Amino acid sequence: MAAPTGQRNWRFCTKCFGLFFNGFPGNGVCPVGGQHAAVAGQGGGGGTASWDYILIAEPVPYPEAE
């Protein structure tokens, strides 16, 4: 069995409390308004920056490929 693959650079937004991909310019659009905030001081009560979350994805082959 192959090791799972993943995508790095996901952050926790302190404004909308969701994950967003931090690899785009401007951090994308937050549903709460403006850009997503990965630092607690930008949308919350102060604190440190968000951890770097890695979303694991295992490729699923199509039945025709087997």
PDBQT receptor file of N, H, CA, C and O in Angstrom, charges set to zero:
ATOM      1  N   MET A   1       0.845  -1.181   0.000  1.00  0.00    +0.000 N 
ATOM      2  CA  MET A   1       0.000   0.000   0.000  1.00  0.00    +0.000 C 
ATOM      3  C   MET A   1       0.889   1.243   0.000  1.00  0.00    +0.000 C 
ATOM      4  O   MET A   1       1.818   1.355   0.799  1.00  0.00    +0.000 OA
ATOM      5  N   ALA A   2       0.596   2.155  -0.891  1.00  0.00    +0.000 N 
ATOM      6  H   ALA A   2      -0.159   2.064  -1.540  1.00  0.00    +0.000 HD
ATOM      7  CA  ALA A   2       1.383   3.384  -1.008  1.00  0.00    +0.000 C 
ATOM      8  C   ALA A   2       1.031   4.354   0.112  1.00  0.00    +0.000 C 
ATOM      9  O   ALA A   2      -0.075   4.341   0.653  1.00  0.00    +0.000 OA
ATOM     10  N   ALA A   3       1.994   5.183   0.437  1.00  0.00    +0.000 N 
ATOM     11  H   ALA A   3       2.893   5.194  -0.002  1.00  0.00    +0.000 HD
ATOM     12  CA  ALA A   3       1.763   6.207   1.456  1.00  0.00    +0.000 C 
ATOM     13  C   ALA A   3       0.744   7.221   0.938  1.00  0.00    +0.000 C 
ATOM     14  O   ALA A   3       0.742   7.529  -0.254  1.00  0.00    +0.000 OA
ATOM     15  N   PRO A   4      -0.118   7.743   1.802  1.00  0.00    +0.000 N 
ATOM     16  CA  PRO A   4      -1.099   8.729   1.347  1.00  0.00    +0.000 C 
ATOM     17  C   PRO A   4      -0.412  10.022   0.913  1.00  0.00    +0.000 C 
ATOM     18  O   PRO A   4       0.648  10.381   1.426  1.00  0.00    +0.000 OA
ATOM     19  N   THR A   5      -1.019  10.695  -0.016  1.00  0.00    +0.000 N 
ATOM     20  H   THR A   5      -1.880  10.403  -0.433  1.00  0.00    +0.000 HD
ATOM     21  CA  THR A   5      -0.503  11.980  -0.467  1.00  0.00    +0.000 C 
ATOM     22  C   THR A   5      -1.322  13.086   0.183  1.00  0.00    +0.000 C 
ATOM     23  O   THR A   5      -2.450  12.859   0.621  1.00  0.00    +0.000 OA
ATOM     24  N   GLY A   6      -0.761  14.255   0.241  1.00  0.00    +0.000 N 
ATOM     25  H   GLY A   6       0.155  14.439  -0.115  1.00  0.00    +0.000 HD
ATOM     26  CA  GLY A   6      -1.477  15.357   0.879  1.00  0.00    +0.000 C 
ATOM     27  C   GLY A   6      -1.098  16.700   0.297  1.00  0.00    +0.000 C 
ATOM     28  O   GLY A   6      -0.152  16.820  -0.481  1.00  0.00    +0.000 OA
ATOM     29  N   GLN A   7      -1.854  17.700   0.689  1.00  0.00    +0.000 N 
ATOM     30  H   GLN A   7      -2.623  17.602   1.321  1.00  0.00    +0.000 HD
ATOM     31  CA  GLN A   7      -1.607  19.075   0.246  1.00  0.00    +0.000 C 
ATOM     32  C   GLN A   7      -1.385  19.937   1.483  1.00  0.00    +0.000 C 
ATOM     33  O   GLN A   7      -2.240  20.019   2.365  1.00  0.00    +0.000 OA
ATOM     34  N   ARG A   8      -0.226  20.574   1.529  1.00  0.00    +0.000 N 
ATOM     35  H   ARG A   8       0.469  20.508   0.813  1.00  0.00    +0.000 HD
ATOM     36  CA  ARG A   8       0.139  21.450   2.641  1.00  0.00    +0.000 C 
ATOM     37  C   ARG A   8      -0.429  22.844   2.442  1.00  0.00    +0.000 C 
ATOM     38  O   ARG A   8      -1.053  23.136   1.423  1.00  0.00    +0.000 OA
ATOM     39  N   ASN A   9      -0.206  23.693   3.423  1.00  0.00    +0.000 N 
ATOM     40  H   ASN A   9       0.301  23.455   4.252  1.00  0.00    +0.000 HD
ATOM     41  CA  ASN A   9      -0.490  25.130   3.347  1.00  0.00    +0.000 C 
ATOM     42  C   ASN A   9      -1.972  25.459   3.541  1.00  0.00    +0.000 C 
ATOM     43  O   ASN A   9      -2.463  26.437   2.979  1.00  0.00    +0.000 OA
ATOM     44  N   TRP A  10      -2.683  24.660   4.325  1.00  0.00    +0.000 N 
ATOM     45  H   TRP A  10      -2.284  23.865   4.782  1.00  0.00    +0.000 HD
ATOM     46  CA  TRP A  10      -4.053  24.985   4.723  1.00  0.00    +0.000 C 
ATOM     47  C   TRP A  10      -3.989  25.635   6.089  1.00  0.00    +0.000 C 
ATOM     48  O   TRP A  10      -3.252  25.171   6.959  1.00  0.00    +0.000 OA
ATOM     49  N   ARG A  11      -4.741  26.692   6.293  1.00  0.00    +0.000 N 
ATOM     50  H   ARG A  11      -5.340  27.069   5.586  1.00  0.00    +0.000 HD
ATOM     51  CA  ARG A  11      -4.739  27.439   7.553  1.00  0.00    +0.000 C 
ATOM     52  C   ARG A  11      -6.150  27.555   8.109  1.00  0.00    +0.000 C 
ATOM     53  O   ARG A  11      -7.134  27.402   7.385  1.00  0.00    +0.000 OA
ATOM     54  N   PHE A  12      -6.231  27.829   9.405  1.00  0.00    +0.000 N 
ATOM     55  H   PHE A  12      -5.432  27.953   9.993  1.00  0.00    +0.000 HD
ATOM     56  CA  PHE A  12      -7.502  28.033  10.098  1.00  0.00    +0.000 C 
ATOM     57  C   PHE A  12      -7.802  29.524  10.116  1.00  0.00    +0.000 C 
ATOM     58  O   PHE A  12      -6.962  30.325  10.526  1.00  0.00    +0.000 OA
ATOM     59  N   CYS A  13      -9.001  29.900   9.672  1.00  0.00    +0.000 N 
ATOM     60  H   CYS A  13      -9.683  29.250   9.339  1.00  0.00    +0.000 HD
ATOM     61  CA  CYS A  13      -9.405  31.308   9.666  1.00  0.00    +0.000 C 
ATOM     62  C   CYS A  13     -10.066  31.642  10.996  1.00  0.00    +0.000 C 
ATOM     63  O   CYS A  13     -11.017  30.977  11.408  1.00  0.00    +0.000 OA
ATOM     64  N   THR A  14      -9.566  32.666  11.660  1.00  0.00    +0.000 N 
ATOM     65  H   THR A  14      -8.794  33.206  11.325  1.00  0.00    +0.000 HD
ATOM     66  CA  THR A  14     -10.111  33.062  12.958  1.00  0.00    +0.000 C 
ATOM     67  C   THR A  14     -11.371  33.905  12.830  1.00  0.00    +0.000 C 
ATOM     68  O   THR A  14     -11.984  34.266  13.834  1.00  0.00    +0.000 OA
ATOM     69  N   LYS A  15     -11.757  34.217  11.604  1.00  0.00    +0.000 N 
ATOM     70  H   LYS A  15     -11.258  33.924  10.789  1.00  0.00    +0.000 HD
ATOM     71  CA  LYS A  15     -12.988  34.982  11.393  1.00  0.00    +0.000 C 
ATOM     72  C   LYS A  15     -14.177  34.060  11.117  1.00  0.00    +0.000 C 
ATOM     73  O   LYS A  15     -15.233  34.210  11.732  1.00  0.00    +0.000 OA
ATOM     74  N   CYS A  16     -14.010  33.100  10.186  1.00  0.00    +0.000 N 
ATOM     75  H   CYS A  16     -13.152  32.979   9.686  1.00  0.00    +0.000 HD
ATOM     76  CA  CYS A  16     -15.125  32.208   9.818  1.00  0.00    +0.000 C 
ATOM     77  C   CYS A  16     -14.981  30.812  10.420  1.00  0.00    +0.000 C 
ATOM     78  O   CYS A  16     -15.878  29.981  10.279  1.00  0.00    +0.000 OA
ATOM     79  N   PHE A  17     -13.855  30.551  11.092  1.00  0.00    +0.000 N 
ATOM     80  H   PHE A  17     -13.127  31.226  11.206  1.00  0.00    +0.000 HD
ATOM     81  CA  PHE A  17     -13.593  29.266  11.753  1.00  0.00    +0.000 C 
ATOM     82  C   PHE A  17     -13.568  28.092  10.779  1.00  0.00    +0.000 C 
ATOM     83  O   PHE A  17     -13.972  26.982  11.126  1.00  0.00    +0.000 OA
ATOM     84  N   GLY A  18     -13.095  28.339   9.565  1.00  0.00    +0.000 N 
ATOM     85  H   GLY A  18     -12.767  29.241   9.283  1.00  0.00    +0.000 HD
ATOM     86  CA  GLY A  18     -12.949  27.289   8.557  1.00  0.00    +0.000 C 
ATOM     87  C   GLY A  18     -11.511  27.218   8.086  1.00  0.00    +0.000 C 
ATOM     88  O   GLY A  18     -10.698  28.081   8.417  1.00  0.00    +0.000 OA
ATOM     89  N   LEU A  19     -11.196  26.189   7.312  1.00  0.00    +0.000 N 
ATOM     90  H   LEU A  19     -11.856  25.487   7.044  1.00  0.00    +0.000 HD
ATOM     91  CA  LEU A  19      -9.878  26.077   6.709  1.00  0.00    +0.000 C 
ATOM     92  C   LEU A  19      -9.890  26.747   5.346  1.00  0.00    +0.000 C 
ATOM     93  O   LEU A  19     -10.888  26.699   4.627  1.00  0.00    +0.000 OA
ATOM     94  N   PHE A  20      -8.779  27.368   5.000  1.00  0.00    +0.000 N 
ATOM     95  H   PHE A  20      -7.969  27.407   5.584  1.00  0.00    +0.000 HD
ATOM     96  CA  PHE A  20      -8.619  27.955   3.672  1.00  0.00    +0.000 C 
ATOM     97  C   PHE A  20      -7.227  27.656   3.174  1.00  0.00    +0.000 C 
ATOM     98  O   PHE A  20      -6.295  27.488   3.961  1.00  0.00    +0.000 OA
ATOM     99  N   PHE A  21      -7.086  27.587   1.843  1.00  0.00    +0.000 N 
ATOM    100  H   PHE A  21      -7.843  27.724   1.203  1.00  0.00    +0.000 HD
ATOM    101  CA  PHE A  21      -5.784  27.331   1.238  1.00  0.00    +0.000 C 
ATOM    102  C   PHE A  21      -4.997  28.629   1.206  1.00  0.00    +0.000 C 
ATOM    103  O   PHE A  21      -5.436  29.623   0.626  1.00  0.00    +0.000 OA
ATOM    104  N   ASN A  22      -3.828  28.611   1.835  1.00  0.00    +0.000 N 
ATOM    105  H   ASN A  22      -3.471  27.804   2.306  1.00  0.00    +0.000 HD
ATOM    106  CA  ASN A  22      -3.007  29.811   1.991  1.00  0.00    +0.000 C 
ATOM    107  C   ASN A  22      -2.037  30.011   0.823  1.00  0.00    +0.000 C 
ATOM    108  O   ASN A  22      -1.111  30.815   0.926  1.00  0.00    +0.000 OA
ATOM    109  N   GLY A  23      -2.235  29.298  -0.274  1.00  0.00    +0.000 N 
ATOM    110  H   GLY A  23      -2.988  28.644  -0.358  1.00  0.00    +0.000 HD
ATOM    111  CA  GLY A  23      -1.327  29.399  -1.409  1.00  0.00    +0.000 C 
ATOM    112  C   GLY A  23      -1.783  30.359  -2.488  1.00  0.00    +0.000 C 
ATOM    113  O   GLY A  23      -1.128  30.473  -3.523  1.00  0.00    +0.000 OA
ATOM    114  N   PHE A  24      -2.887  31.049  -2.272  1.00  0.00    +0.000 N 
ATOM    115  H   PHE A  24      -3.419  30.956  -1.430  1.00  0.00    +0.000 HD
ATOM    116  CA  PHE A  24      -3.389  32.012  -3.240  1.00  0.00    +0.000 C 
ATOM    117  C   PHE A  24      -3.097  33.429  -2.751  1.00  0.00    +0.000 C 
ATOM    118  O   PHE A  24      -3.067  33.664  -1.543  1.00  0.00    +0.000 OA
ATOM    119  N   PRO A  25      -2.881  34.373  -3.661  1.00  0.00    +0.000 N 
ATOM    120  CA  PRO A  25      -2.669  35.759  -3.234  1.00  0.00    +0.000 C 
ATOM    121  C   PRO A  25      -3.885  36.287  -2.472  1.00  0.00    +0.000 C 
ATOM    122  O   PRO A  25      -5.021  36.100  -2.909  1.00  0.00    +0.000 OA
ATOM    123  N   GLY A  26      -3.657  36.924  -1.372  1.00  0.00    +0.000 N 
ATOM    124  H   GLY A  26      -2.734  37.076  -1.017  1.00  0.00    +0.000 HD
ATOM    125  CA  GLY A  26      -4.729  37.539  -0.603  1.00  0.00    +0.000 C 
ATOM    126  C   GLY A  26      -5.539  36.583   0.259  1.00  0.00    +0.000 C 
ATOM    127  O   GLY A  26      -6.498  37.008   0.903  1.00  0.00    +0.000 OA
ATOM    128  N   ASN A  27      -5.188  35.326   0.291  1.00  0.00    +0.000 N 
ATOM    129  H   ASN A  27      -4.409  34.980  -0.232  1.00  0.00    +0.000 HD
ATOM    130  CA  ASN A  27      -5.845  34.320   1.142  1.00  0.00    +0.000 C 
ATOM    131  C   ASN A  27      -7.293  34.032   0.790  1.00  0.00    +0.000 C 
ATOM    132  O   ASN A  27      -7.976  33.377   1.577  1.00  0.00    +0.000 OA
ATOM    133  N   GLY A  28      -7.790  34.478  -0.329  1.00  0.00    +0.000 N 
ATOM    134  H   GLY A  28      -7.235  35.011  -0.968  1.00  0.00    +0.000 HD
ATOM    135  CA  GLY A  28      -9.164  34.191  -0.724  1.00  0.00    +0.000 C 
ATOM    136  C   GLY A  28     -10.174  35.081  -0.017  1.00  0.00    +0.000 C 
ATOM    137  O   GLY A  28      -9.809  35.941   0.784  1.00  0.00    +0.000 OA
ATOM    138  N   VAL A  29     -11.436  34.867  -0.320  1.00  0.00    +0.000 N 
ATOM    139  H   VAL A  29     -11.733  34.168  -0.971  1.00  0.00    +0.000 HD
ATOM    140  CA  VAL A  29     -12.512  35.679   0.238  1.00  0.00    +0.000 C 
ATOM    141  C   VAL A  29     -13.163  34.927   1.388  1.00  0.00    +0.000 C 
ATOM    142  O   VAL A  29     -13.598  33.787   1.224  1.00  0.00    +0.000 OA
ATOM    143  N   CYS A  30     -13.231  35.562   2.547  1.00  0.00    +0.000 N 
ATOM    144  H   CYS A  30     -12.878  36.488   2.680  1.00  0.00    +0.000 HD
ATOM    145  CA  CYS A  30     -13.846  34.980   3.743  1.00  0.00    +0.000 C 
ATOM    146  C   CYS A  30     -15.353  35.251   3.700  1.00  0.00    +0.000 C 
ATOM    147  O   CYS A  30     -15.755  36.370   3.380  1.00  0.00    +0.000 OA
ATOM    148  N   PRO A  31     -16.201  34.260   4.014  1.00  0.00    +0.000 N 
ATOM    149  CA  PRO A  31     -17.641  34.501   4.009  1.00  0.00    +0.000 C 
ATOM    150  C   PRO A  31     -18.090  35.530   5.046  1.00  0.00    +0.000 C 
ATOM    151  O   PRO A  31     -19.185  36.082   4.935  1.00  0.00    +0.000 OA
ATOM    152  N   VAL A  32     -17.256  35.790   6.047  1.00  0.00    +0.000 N 
ATOM    153  H   VAL A  32     -16.366  35.342   6.137  1.00  0.00    +0.000 HD
ATOM    154  CA  VAL A  32     -17.585  36.794   7.062  1.00  0.00    +0.000 C 
ATOM    155  C   VAL A  32     -17.321  38.202   6.530  1.00  0.00    +0.000 C 
ATOM    156  O   VAL A  32     -17.925  39.170   6.992  1.00  0.00    +0.000 OA
ATOM    157  N   GLY A  33     -16.426  38.307   5.568  1.00  0.00    +0.000 N 
ATOM    158  H   GLY A  33     -15.935  37.520   5.193  1.00  0.00    +0.000 HD
ATOM    159  CA  GLY A  33     -16.084  39.593   4.970  1.00  0.00    +0.000 C 
ATOM    160  C   GLY A  33     -14.595  39.782   4.854  1.00  0.00    +0.000 C 
ATOM    161  O   GLY A  33     -13.840  39.404   5.750  1.00  0.00    +0.000 OA
ATOM    162  N   GLY A  34     -14.173  40.357   3.770  1.00  0.00    +0.000 N 
ATOM    163  H   GLY A  34     -14.786  40.665   3.042  1.00  0.00    +0.000 HD
ATOM    164  CA  GLY A  34     -12.745  40.608   3.548  1.00  0.00    +0.000 C 
ATOM    165  C   GLY A  34     -11.995  39.338   3.219  1.00  0.00    +0.000 C 
ATOM    166  O   GLY A  34     -12.539  38.410   2.621  1.00  0.00    +0.000 OA
ATOM    167  N   GLN A  35     -10.730  39.312   3.621  1.00  0.00    +0.000 N 
ATOM    168  H   GLN A  35     -10.288  40.066   4.107  1.00  0.00    +0.000 HD
ATOM    169  CA  GLN A  35      -9.873  38.154   3.389  1.00  0.00    +0.000 C 
ATOM    170  C   GLN A  35      -9.859  37.268   4.621  1.00  0.00    +0.000 C 
ATOM    171  O   GLN A  35     -10.157  37.717   5.728  1.00  0.00    +0.000 OA
ATOM    172  N   HIS A  36      -9.504  35.988   4.417  1.00  0.00    +0.000 N 
ATOM    173  H   HIS A  36      -9.261  35.623   3.518  1.00  0.00    +0.000 HD
ATOM    174  CA  HIS A  36      -9.336  35.087   5.552  1.00  0.00    +0.000 C 
ATOM    175  C   HIS A  36      -8.189  35.587   6.431  1.00  0.00    +0.000 C 
ATOM    176  O   HIS A  36      -7.248  36.205   5.932  1.00  0.00    +0.000 OA
ATOM    177  N   ALA A  37      -8.265  35.325   7.722  1.00  0.00    +0.000 N 
ATOM    178  H   ALA A  37      -9.029  34.823   8.127  1.00  0.00    +0.000 HD
ATOM    179  CA  ALA A  37      -7.229  35.745   8.667  1.00  0.00    +0.000 C 
ATOM    180  C   ALA A  37      -6.639  34.513   9.341  1.00  0.00    +0.000 C 
ATOM    181  O   ALA A  37      -7.329  33.802  10.071  1.00  0.00    +0.000 OA
ATOM    182  N   ALA A  38      -5.346  34.265   9.088  1.00  0.00    +0.000 N 
ATOM    183  H   ALA A  38      -4.785  34.842   8.495  1.00  0.00    +0.000 HD
ATOM    184  CA  ALA A  38      -4.675  33.112   9.682  1.00  0.00    +0.000 C 
ATOM    185  C   ALA A  38      -4.042  33.448  11.023  1.00  0.00    +0.000 C 
ATOM    186  O   ALA A  38      -3.562  32.552  11.717  1.00  0.00    +0.000 OA
ATOM    187  N   VAL A  39      -4.032  34.708  11.398  1.00  0.00    +0.000 N 
ATOM    188  H   VAL A  39      -4.423  35.436  10.834  1.00  0.00    +0.000 HD
ATOM    189  CA  VAL A  39      -3.451  35.140  12.664  1.00  0.00    +0.000 C 
ATOM    190  C   VAL A  39      -4.583  35.566  13.582  1.00  0.00    +0.000 C 
ATOM    191  O   VAL A  39      -5.435  36.366  13.195  1.00  0.00    +0.000 OA
ATOM    192  N   ALA A  40      -4.594  35.037  14.786  1.00  0.00    +0.000 N 
ATOM    193  H   ALA A  40      -3.902  34.387  15.100  1.00  0.00    +0.000 HD
ATOM    194  CA  ALA A  40      -5.690  35.314  15.715  1.00  0.00    +0.000 C 
ATOM    195  C   ALA A  40      -5.866  36.799  15.977  1.00  0.00    +0.000 C 
ATOM    196  O   ALA A  40      -6.986  37.249  16.216  1.00  0.00    +0.000 OA
ATOM    197  N   GLY A  41      -4.789  37.571  15.938  1.00  0.00    +0.000 N 
ATOM    198  H   GLY A  41      -3.879  37.206  15.744  1.00  0.00    +0.000 HD
ATOM    199  CA  GLY A  41      -4.890  38.994  16.204  1.00  0.00    +0.000 C 
ATOM    200  C   GLY A  41      -5.651  39.769  15.135  1.00  0.00    +0.000 C 
ATOM    201  O   GLY A  41      -6.102  40.886  15.387  1.00  0.00    +0.000 OA
ATOM    202  N   GLN A  42      -5.799  39.186  13.936  1.00  0.00    +0.000 N 
ATOM    203  H   GLN A  42      -5.432  38.279  13.732  1.00  0.00    +0.000 HD
ATOM    204  CA  GLN A  42      -6.501  39.884  12.859  1.00  0.00    +0.000 C 
ATOM    205  C   GLN A  42      -8.011  39.711  12.951  1.00  0.00    +0.000 C 
ATOM    206  O   GLN A  42      -8.748  40.524  12.392  1.00  0.00    +0.000 OA
ATOM    207  N   GLY A  43      -8.493  38.686  13.632  1.00  0.00    +0.000 N 
ATOM    208  H   GLY A  43      -7.894  38.026  14.086  1.00  0.00    +0.000 HD
ATOM    209  CA  GLY A  43      -9.935  38.473  13.672  1.00  0.00    +0.000 C 
ATOM    210  C   GLY A  43     -10.424  38.015  15.032  1.00  0.00    +0.000 C 
ATOM    211  O   GLY A  43     -11.629  37.959  15.278  1.00  0.00    +0.000 OA
ATOM    212  N   GLY A  44      -9.493  37.689  15.917  1.00  0.00    +0.000 N 
ATOM    213  H   GLY A  44      -8.514  37.735  15.717  1.00  0.00    +0.000 HD
ATOM    214  CA  GLY A  44      -9.866  37.173  17.230  1.00  0.00    +0.000 C 
ATOM    215  C   GLY A  44      -9.246  37.987  18.340  1.00  0.00    +0.000 C 
ATOM    216  O   GLY A  44      -8.992  39.181  18.185  1.00  0.00    +0.000 OA
ATOM    217  N   GLY A  45      -9.009  37.345  19.439  1.00  0.00    +0.000 N 
ATOM    218  H   GLY A  45      -9.215  36.375  19.565  1.00  0.00    +0.000 HD
ATOM    219  CA  GLY A  45      -8.507  38.043  20.616  1.00  0.00    +0.000 C 
ATOM    220  C   GLY A  45      -7.013  38.003  20.793  1.00  0.00    +0.000 C 
ATOM    221  O   GLY A  45      -6.543  37.971  21.930  1.00  0.00    +0.000 OA
ATOM    222  N   GLY A  46      -6.247  38.004  19.730  1.00  0.00    +0.000 N 
ATOM    223  H   GLY A  46      -6.629  38.030  18.806  1.00  0.00    +0.000 HD
ATOM    224  CA  GLY A  46      -4.796  37.955  19.824  1.00  0.00    +0.000 C 
ATOM    225  C   GLY A  46      -4.317  36.528  19.874  1.00  0.00    +0.000 C 
ATOM    226  O   GLY A  46      -5.119  35.610  20.045  1.00  0.00    +0.000 OA
ATOM    227  N   GLY A  47      -3.043  36.327  19.732  1.00  0.00    +0.000 N 
ATOM    228  H   GLY A  47      -2.392  37.072  19.593  1.00  0.00    +0.000 HD
ATOM    229  CA  GLY A  47      -2.501  34.973  19.784  1.00  0.00    +0.000 C 
ATOM    230  C   GLY A  47      -1.504  34.752  18.670  1.00  0.00    +0.000 C 
ATOM    231  O   GLY A  47      -0.980  35.696  18.079  1.00  0.00    +0.000 OA
ATOM    232  N   THR A  48      -1.254  33.490  18.397  1.00  0.00    +0.000 N 
ATOM    233  H   THR A  48      -1.680  32.723  18.876  1.00  0.00    +0.000 HD
ATOM    234  CA  THR A  48      -0.235  33.132  17.408  1.00  0.00    +0.000 C 
ATOM    235  C   THR A  48      -0.878  32.813  16.068  1.00  0.00    +0.000 C 
ATOM    236  O   THR A  48      -2.100  32.760  15.934  1.00  0.00    +0.000 OA
ATOM    237  N   ALA A  49      -0.025  32.606  15.095  1.00  0.00    +0.000 N 
ATOM    238  H   ALA A  49       0.968  32.649  15.204  1.00  0.00    +0.000 HD
ATOM    239  CA  ALA A  49      -0.494  32.268  13.752  1.00  0.00    +0.000 C 
ATOM    240  C   ALA A  49      -1.059  30.849  13.728  1.00  0.00    +0.000 C 
ATOM    241  O   ALA A  49      -0.776  30.038  14.611  1.00  0.00    +0.000 OA
ATOM    242  N   SER A  50      -1.854  30.568  12.710  1.00  0.00    +0.000 N 
ATOM    243  H   SER A  50      -2.083  31.227  11.994  1.00  0.00    +0.000 HD
ATOM    244  CA  SER A  50      -2.461  29.260  12.533  1.00  0.00    +0.000 C 
ATOM    245  C   SER A  50      -1.399  28.210  12.231  1.00  0.00    +0.000 C 
ATOM    246  O   SER A  50      -0.353  28.528  11.666  1.00  0.00    +0.000 OA
ATOM    247  N   TRP A  51      -1.661  26.975  12.600  1.00  0.00    +0.000 N 
ATOM    248  H   TRP A  51      -2.511  26.717  13.059  1.00  0.00    +0.000 HD
ATOM    249  CA  TRP A  51      -0.804  25.854  12.234  1.00  0.00    +0.000 C 
ATOM    250  C   TRP A  51      -0.917  25.623  10.740  1.00  0.00    +0.000 C 
ATOM    251  O   TRP A  51      -1.850  26.102  10.094  1.00  0.00    +0.000 OA
ATOM    252  N   ASP A  52       0.043  24.884  10.195  1.00  0.00    +0.000 N 
ATOM    253  H   ASP A  52       0.800  24.495  10.719  1.00  0.00    +0.000 HD
ATOM    254  CA  ASP A  52       0.006  24.468   8.795  1.00  0.00    +0.000 C 
ATOM    255  C   ASP A  52      -0.673  23.103   8.739  1.00  0.00    +0.000 C 
ATOM    256  O   ASP A  52      -0.058  22.089   9.069  1.00  0.00    +0.000 OA
ATOM    257  N   TYR A  53      -1.936  23.074   8.323  1.00  0.00    +0.000 N 
ATOM    258  H   TYR A  53      -2.435  23.898   8.055  1.00  0.00    +0.000 HD
ATOM    259  CA  TYR A  53      -2.673  21.820   8.224  1.00  0.00    +0.000 C 
ATOM    260  C   TYR A  53      -2.360  21.160   6.890  1.00  0.00    +0.000 C 
ATOM    261  O   TYR A  53      -2.175  21.841   5.881  1.00  0.00    +0.000 OA
ATOM    262  N   ILE A  54      -2.301  19.830   6.887  1.00  0.00    +0.000 N 
ATOM    263  H   ILE A  54      -2.451  19.277   7.707  1.00  0.00    +0.000 HD
ATOM    264  CA  ILE A  54      -2.078  19.052   5.677  1.00  0.00    +0.000 C 
ATOM    265  C   ILE A  54      -3.315  18.197   5.456  1.00  0.00    +0.000 C 
ATOM    266  O   ILE A  54      -3.668  17.378   6.305  1.00  0.00    +0.000 OA
ATOM    267  N   LEU A  55      -3.973  18.385   4.320  1.00  0.00    +0.000 N 
ATOM    268  H   LEU A  55      -3.687  19.051   3.631  1.00  0.00    +0.000 HD
ATOM    269  CA  LEU A  55      -5.149  17.588   3.993  1.00  0.00    +0.000 C 
ATOM    270  C   LEU A  55      -4.695  16.356   3.224  1.00  0.00    +0.000 C 
ATOM    271  O   LEU A  55      -4.074  16.462   2.166  1.00  0.00    +0.000 OA
ATOM    272  N   ILE A  56      -5.010  15.195   3.763  1.00  0.00    +0.000 N 
ATOM    273  H   ILE A  56      -5.514  15.108   4.623  1.00  0.00    +0.000 HD
ATOM    274  CA  ILE A  56      -4.600  13.928   3.178  1.00  0.00    +0.000 C 
ATOM    275  C   ILE A  56      -5.601  13.518   2.101  1.00  0.00    +0.000 C 
ATOM    276  O   ILE A  56      -6.813  13.601   2.295  1.00  0.00    +0.000 OA
ATOM    277  N   ALA A  57      -5.076  13.082   0.983  1.00  0.00    +0.000 N 
ATOM    278  H   ALA A  57      -4.091  13.014   0.826  1.00  0.00    +0.000 HD
ATOM    279  CA  ALA A  57      -5.923  12.608  -0.110  1.00  0.00    +0.000 C 
ATOM    280  C   ALA A  57      -5.311  11.339  -0.680  1.00  0.00    +0.000 C 
ATOM    281  O   ALA A  57      -4.129  11.308  -1.021  1.00  0.00    +0.000 OA
ATOM    282  N   GLU A  58      -6.107  10.312  -0.779  1.00  0.00    +0.000 N 
ATOM    283  H   GLU A  58      -7.067  10.336  -0.502  1.00  0.00    +0.000 HD
ATOM    284  CA  GLU A  58      -5.646   9.084  -1.384  1.00  0.00    +0.000 C 
ATOM    285  C   GLU A  58      -6.313   8.954  -2.741  1.00  0.00    +0.000 C 
ATOM    286  O   GLU A  58      -7.541   8.935  -2.823  1.00  0.00    +0.000 OA
ATOM    287  N   PRO A  59      -5.528   8.865  -3.807  1.00  0.00    +0.000 N 
ATOM    288  CA  PRO A  59      -6.125   8.762  -5.132  1.00  0.00    +0.000 C 
ATOM    289  C   PRO A  59      -6.969   7.493  -5.251  1.00  0.00    +0.000 C 
ATOM    290  O   PRO A  59      -6.546   6.415  -4.832  1.00  0.00    +0.000 OA
ATOM    291  N   VAL A  60      -8.141   7.629  -5.815  1.00  0.00    +0.000 N 
ATOM    292  H   VAL A  60      -8.484   8.505  -6.155  1.00  0.00    +0.000 HD
ATOM    293  CA  VAL A  60      -9.026   6.492  -6.011  1.00  0.00    +0.000 C 
ATOM    294  C   VAL A  60      -9.043   6.178  -7.507  1.00  0.00    +0.000 C 
ATOM    295  O   VAL A  60      -9.483   7.001  -8.310  1.00  0.00    +0.000 OA
ATOM    296  N   PRO A  61      -8.564   4.983  -7.886  1.00  0.00    +0.000 N 
ATOM    297  CA  PRO A  61      -8.560   4.667  -9.310  1.00  0.00    +0.000 C 
ATOM    298  C   PRO A  61      -9.966   4.386  -9.831  1.00  0.00    +0.000 C 
ATOM    299  O   PRO A  61     -10.818   3.871  -9.106  1.00  0.00    +0.000 OA
ATOM    300  N   TYR A  62     -10.190   4.724 -11.067  1.00  0.00    +0.000 N 
ATOM    301  H   TYR A  62      -9.498   5.142 -11.655  1.00  0.00    +0.000 HD
ATOM    302  CA  TYR A  62     -11.469   4.411 -11.707  1.00  0.00    +0.000 C 
ATOM    303  C   TYR A  62     -11.535   2.904 -11.941  1.00  0.00    +0.000 C 
ATOM    304  O   TYR A  62     -10.500   2.280 -12.171  1.00  0.00    +0.000 OA
ATOM    305  N   PRO A  63     -12.715   2.310 -11.890  1.00  0.00    +0.000 N 
ATOM    306  CA  PRO A  63     -12.835   0.858 -12.125  1.00  0.00    +0.000 C 
ATOM    307  C   PRO A  63     -12.236   0.425 -13.457  1.00  0.00    +0.000 C 
ATOM    308  O   PRO A  63     -11.702  -0.680 -13.560  1.00  0.00    +0.000 OA
ATOM    309  N   GLU A  64     -12.313   1.276 -14.481  1.00  0.00    +0.000 N 
ATOM    310  H   GLU A  64     -12.746   2.173 -14.398  1.00  0.00    +0.000 HD
ATOM    311  CA  GLU A  64     -11.755   0.910 -15.789  1.00  0.00    +0.000 C 
ATOM    312  C   GLU A  64     -10.233   0.796 -15.745  1.00  0.00    +0.000 C 
ATOM    313  O   GLU A  64      -9.642   0.113 -16.582  1.00  0.00    +0.000 OA
ATOM    314  N   ALA A  65      -9.591   1.459 -14.776  1.00  0.00    +0.000 N 
ATOM    315  H   ALA A  65     -10.071   2.014 -14.097  1.00  0.00    +0.000 HD
ATOM    316  CA  ALA A  65      -8.137   1.478 -14.701  1.00  0.00    +0.000 C 
ATOM    317  C   ALA A  65      -7.567   0.229 -14.050  1.00  0.00    +0.000 C 
ATOM    318  O   ALA A  65      -6.366  -0.023 -14.150  1.00  0.00    +0.000 OA
ATOM    319  N   GLU A  66      -8.400  -0.550 -13.391  1.00  0.00    +0.000 N 
ATOM    320  H   GLU A  66      -9.375  -0.345 -13.310  1.00  0.00    +0.000 HD
ATOM    321  CA  GLU A  66      -7.883  -1.734 -12.688  1.00  0.00    +0.000 C 
ATOM    322  C   GLU A  66      -7.781  -2.928 -13.595  1.00  0.00    +0.000 C 
ATOM    323  O   GLU A  66      -7.364  -4.001 -13.158  1.00  0.00    +0.000 OA
TER     324      GLU A  66
